[in-house]
């Protein structure tokens, strides 16, 4: 069985990138220019950050899994009323969060908003939409959930 190499190209422009990091760096630069927000290129581990309101958004190229992971920390997992909290974020993740979802980073015991997308075939509009959606959801719900659950 022969597996084709992933395609890193922008459908809109037709530009073909040598690898996922080069593609995402080009998209980060384009987003930075369009949004007027300073964003550094990906570091050697494939990570950078952006801000939207009160949210810090991590942009991660997870090359060994072939995915783009966009993540925004929201709050620590509450110590009390966990069942109600988990139900609340699951209900919100059903439709309110659009293309992203709430998740728990078990290593940090932290609630995050995250979007996961295969890198191959990712175009700029999808990248921008995912970044905007994660930022909007995180910025909208971080203070609401902290207030509701006392964190």
C-alpha positions as semicolon CSV with decimal commas, in nm:
position;residue;x (nm);y (nm);z (nm)
1;X;0,000;0,000;0,000
2;X;0,144;0,337;-0,105
3;X;0,049;0,647;0,089
4;X;0,069;0,977;-0,093
5;X;0,256;1,260;0,075
6;X;0,031;1,522;0,233
7;X;-0,059;1,820;0,017
8;X;0,022;2,159;0,163
9;X;-0,134;2,405;-0,076
10;X;-0,382;2,688;-0,070
11;X;-0,680;2,616;-0,293
12;X;-0,752;2,985;-0,343
13;X;-0,405;3,099;-0,448
14;X;-0,272;2,767;-0,578
15;X;0,049;2,823;-0,380
16;X;0,217;2,494;-0,284
17;X;0,417;2,490;0,040
18;X;0,713;2,259;0,108
19;X;0,572;2,153;0,448
20;X;0,301;2,223;0,703
21;X;0,510;2,468;0,907
22;X;0,578;2,685;0,601
23;X;0,208;2,681;0,514
24;X;0,090;2,775;0,863
25;X;0,360;3,043;0,893
26;X;0,234;3,197;0,568
27;X;-0,122;3,187;0,704
28;X;-0,011;3,338;1,037
29;X;0,163;3,624;0,852
30;X;-0,144;3,681;0,636
31;X;-0,373;3,677;0,941
32;X;-0,142;3,917;1,125
33;X;-0,157;4,159;0,833
34;X;-0,535;4,134;0,789
35;X;-0,618;4,152;1,161
36;X;-0,353;4,408;1,250
37;X;-0,243;4,191;1,541
38;X;0,121;4,109;1,611
39;X;0,176;3,733;1,589
40;X;0,517;3,567;1,586
41;X;0,595;3,288;1,340
42;X;0,582;2,930;1,468
43;X;0,873;2,839;1,695
44;X;1,090;2,529;1,648
45;X;0,825;2,314;1,815
46;X;0,554;2,439;1,574
47;X;0,380;2,675;1,819
48;X;0,281;3,041;1,838
49;X;0,019;3,253;2,013
50;X;-0,236;3,519;1,923
51;X;-0,478;3,722;2,134
52;X;-0,846;3,794;2,098
53;X;-1,001;4,001;2,373
54;X;-0,927;3,820;2,699
55;X;-0,833;3,496;2,520
56;X;-0,484;3,375;2,441
57;X;-0,496;3,143;2,141
58;X;-0,226;2,881;2,083
59;X;-0,161;2,776;1,724
60;X;0,008;2,435;1,704
61;X;0,132;2,236;1,407
62;X;0,137;1,878;1,535
63;X;0,331;1,743;1,239
64;X;0,371;1,385;1,366
65;X;-0,011;1,358;1,376
66;X;-0,066;1,573;1,066
67;X;-0,300;1,817;1,241
68;X;-0,342;2,182;1,324
69;X;-0,448;2,230;1,687
70;X;-0,584;2,570;1,786
71;X;-0,640;2,601;2,159
72;X;-0,742;2,873;2,405
73;X;-0,721;2,814;2,781
74;X;-1,037;2,921;2,963
75;X;-1,002;2,839;3,331
76;X;-0,893;2,572;3,579
77;X;-1,131;2,278;3,614
78;X;-1,357;2,376;3,905
79;X;-1,307;2,188;4,230
80;X;-1,680;2,195;4,315
81;X;-1,993;2,116;4,113
82;X;-1,792;1,926;3,854
83;X;-2,083;1,722;3,723
84;X;-2,285;2,039;3,655
85;X;-1,979;2,202;3,501
86;X;-1,906;1,908;3,269
87;X;-2,269;1,896;3,163
88;X;-2,263;2,270;3,089
89;X;-1,954;2,255;2,867
90;X;-2,083;1,944;2,687
91;X;-2,413;2,119;2,616
92;X;-2,229;2,429;2,492
93;X;-2,008;2,212;2,272
94;X;-2,314;2,068;2,097
95;X;-2,389;2,380;1,886
96;X;-2,279;2,699;2,063
97;X;-1,909;2,648;1,989
98;X;-1,949;2,602;1,609
99;X;-1,634;2,428;1,470
100;X;-1,461;2,409;1,807
101;X;-1,539;2,245;2,140
102;X;-1,459;2,265;2,508
103;X;-1,204;2,011;2,628
104;X;-0,999;1,934;2,937
105;X;-0,619;1,947;2,930
106;X;-0,556;1,677;3,191
107;X;-0,187;1,760;3,228
108;X;-0,276;2,114;3,343
109;X;-0,624;2,039;3,488
110;X;-0,744;2,321;3,265
111;X;-1,051;2,384;3,051
112;X;-0,977;2,490;2,694
113;X;-1,157;2,570;2,372
114;X;-1,001;2,374;2,088
115;X;-1,030;2,315;1,719
116;X;-0,851;2,032;1,540
117;X;-0,807;2,015;1,165
118;X;-0,603;1,794;0,933
119;X;-0,312;1,997;0,790
120;X;-0,322;1,848;0,442
121;X;-0,545;2,057;0,218
122;X;-0,594;2,337;0,474
123;X;-0,655;2,669;0,303
124;X;-0,624;3,018;0,445
125;X;-0,998;3,079;0,481
126;X;-1,037;2,766;0,695
127;X;-0,737;2,870;0,906
128;X;-0,878;3,219;0,960
129;X;-1,225;3,083;1,039
130;X;-1,089;2,836;1,298
131;X;-0,874;3,104;1,462
132;X;-1,166;3,349;1,473
133;X;-1,407;3,085;1,607
134;X;-1,178;2,963;1,885
135;X;-1,101;3,323;1,983
136;X;-1,467;3,430;1,979
137;X;-1,587;3,130;2,181
138;X;-1,305;3,161;2,435
139;X;-1,353;3,537;2,472
140;X;-1,732;3,497;2,506
141;X;-1,740;3,208;2,753
142;X;-1,429;3,243;2,973
143;X;-1,576;3,504;3,209
144;X;-1,926;3,353;3,197
145;X;-1,804;3,009;3,304
146;X;-1,569;3,151;3,569
147;X;-1,862;3,346;3,714
148;X;-2,102;3,048;3,700
149;X;-1,859;2,806;3,862
150;X;-1,659;3,034;4,091
151;X;-1,311;3,014;3,944
